[in-house]
Amino acid sequence: MEFRYQDPYPIQKDDTVYKKLTSDYVKVEQLGDREILTIDPKGLELLAEEAMADVSFMLRSSHLESLRKIIDDPEATDNDRFVAYNLLQNAAVAAEGALPSCQDTGTAIVMGKKGENVYTGVDDGEYLSRGIYNTYQKRNLRYSQIVPLSMFEEKNSGSNLPAQIDIYAKKGNSYEFLFLTKGGGSANKTFLYQKTKSLLNEKSLEAFVKERISDLGTAACPPYHLALVIGGTSAEANLAAVKKASAKYYDHLPTEGNEAGQAFRDLEWEAKVQKICQESAIGAQFGGKYLTHDVRVIRLPRHAASCPVGMGVSCSADRNIKARINSEGIFLEQLEQDPKRFLPATPPHLEEAVEIDLNKPMPEILAELSKYPIKTRLKLNGTLIVARDIAHAKIKELLDAGKPMPEYFKNHPIYYAGPAKTPEGMASGSFGPTTAGRMDVYVDEFQSHGGSMVMLAKGNRTADVTNACHQYGGFYLGSIGGPAAILAKDNILSVEVVDFPELGMEAVRKIEVKDFPAFIITDDKGNDFFANLAH
């Protein structure tokens, strides 16, 4: 066979709408017979700063259109419409520029393709990191990066650095970028399965997909943009393709393979997987049709003895933005500046929610919740205690040392969350729920001491939580994952640090809430909404 080189990912076009940031920082210089695009490193800093700002507060128009379609779909459930409407409202609040769309403002990720005739004269990663640093310092974003000082000792970096920066070489004299901010909940729903040739038939692949969709759950804030990648020259190549496909970076790949091994989209399997997601009835967090907005299925070449399969999502905080630098200047993808135009004239009709007074003694709160079945929609009013991973570990250390559990953990419901910075003049920064499942290991022990009797977070949980709630009379309430900005603006009245202030965003806080939306997911009778769906 003759030598043949194949671009592994032959993207056929780019229909992205870009806005021009500036003509500064770039010039074309002649070097022999080559034109060199010389970029002042300050241009990289500017681009990264603007990209991280835009993507933290705005979304793509296509993503918002997908949310509106849910509201207009007669087959959507009330729960689907309720979530979609809240997410559109949240987008409108975030676009004002004070409250980011999600409290988890994410790991900053930059993928660059640098032309051979592009010259900067510096370590590009340093200047891209400077731009990222600037945005996280200046805007109301959260520092989520934890750096290790030893194998077991860690601390918050205080800047949201380090970022993940991957730069590749390409032909030409332009520089192309994909910027992402990836929250922990979404990143944790990236899966790698090492399979074999036996998967590659209609029956086996369909059965595999049906089983794996249940792994997704709702912890990463659906509706999702789901990516499924089959094959890859390595596990790393597979998962890199998953991330880019979920960001719509590979939308314009070919739709058929060739003998040289080009990557391609399989449109038939995209439709099949989308149907499987719809028929799962998991829906947009609390039951329905819209676990996913859409699906991308990418097929890659593989080693004969290996078949990596990767699955991942871009969540309701669909924070992806493209950019480019060429001889004409520095350009950034235009995101939607007016999300309000996607909101319907009137909110979708919903049954009235049950109001729960959180300022009553805990036994009375539990007795009130016990009157209602799972899936009941609630409005919470009163005091919540906010505590997440490190705070839970600290309280377990107290119990292990024979010390009593803090009274605030017994007297109030526990909200698993960690806020972004508070804008000036507001009561709270963006403050949506974090993934409940990370705290599952603590529930039985804490409830046995009278704490965590009512928990509020997002996503499905293990049977251990269901069993503990049944044994001790507790409840797990599901909060909508995604609308962190609107929760801060409309539902959180005050925030006060009450313990472990040195933990930063992971400190224990007391917050006062008004009409805070939630659903009963796990009750005191052994019922669990997500377990019922699985059966």
ZIWO-V397408 format. One record per backbone hydrogen bond with DSSP energy under -1.0 kcal/mol. CO is the residue of the C=O (numbers start at 1). NH is the residue of the N-H. Records with the same first field share a line. If there is no record, write none. Layout:
BEGIN
CO->NH  NH
END
This chain:
BEGIN
8->263
9->11
17->334
19->332
22->330
25->40
27->38
29->36
31->34
34->31
36->29
37->119
38->27
40->43
41->45
42->46
43->47
44->48
45->49
46->50
47->51
48->52
49->53
50->54
51->55
54->58
56->101
59->336
60->64
61->65
62->66
63->67
64->68
65->69
66->70
67->71
68->72
69->73
73->76
77->81
78->82
79->83
80->84
81->85
82->86
83->87
84->88
85->89
86->90
87->91
88->92
89->93
90->94
91->95
93->96
94->97
103->105
107->182
108->164
109->180
110->166
111->178
112->168
113->176
114->170
115->118
117->37
119->39
122->124
123->126  127
124->128
125->129
126->130
127->131
128->132
129->133
130->134
131->135
132->136
133->137
134->138
135->139
139->141
145->157
147->155
153->149  150
155->147
164->110
166->112
168->114
170->116
172->117
174->115
175->325
176->113
177->323
178->111
179->321
180->109
182->107
183->187
184->188
186->189
191->311
193->195  309
195->307
196->199
197->200
199->201
201->205
202->206
203->207
204->208
205->209
206->210
207->211
208->212
209->213
212->215
218->221
221->316
224->293  294
225->314
226->296
227->312
228->298
229->310
230->300
234->238
235->239
236->240
237->241
238->242
239->243
240->244
241->245
242->246
244->249
245->248
248->251
250->253
252->12
254->265
258->261
264->299
266->270
267->271
268->272
269->273
270->274
271->275
272->276
273->277
274->278
275->279
278->281
281->288
282->287
283->285
291->224
294->226
296->228
297->266
298->230
299->264
301->232
303->306
307->195
308->231
309->193
310->229
311->191
312->227
314->225
316->318
317->319
318->320
319->181
321->179
322->333
323->177
324->331
325->175
326->329
329->326
330->21  22
331->324
332->19
338->341
339->342
340->343
354->379
356->381
357->360
361->365
362->366
363->367
364->368
365->369
366->370
368->371
369->372
373->376
376->520
377->354
378->518
379->356
380->516
381->358
382->513
384->511
385->415
386->509
388->392
389->393
390->394
391->395
392->396
393->397
394->398
395->399
396->400
397->401
398->403
399->402
406->409
407->410  411
408->412
409->452
413->385
414->456
415->387
416->434
423->426
430->420
434->458
436->439
437->440
439->442
440->443
442->446
443->447
444->448
446->451
447->450
453->475
454->414
455->477
456->416
457->479
458->436
462->466
463->467
464->468
465->469
466->470
467->471
468->472
469->473  474
475->455
476->521  522
477->457
478->519
482->484
483->487
484->431  488
485->489
486->490
487->491  492
491->514
494->512
496->510
499->508
500->503
501->504
503->506
504->507
508->498  499
509->386
510->496
511->384
512->493  494
513->382
516->380
518->378
519->478
520->375
521->529
522->476
527->523
528->532
529->533
530->534
531->535
END
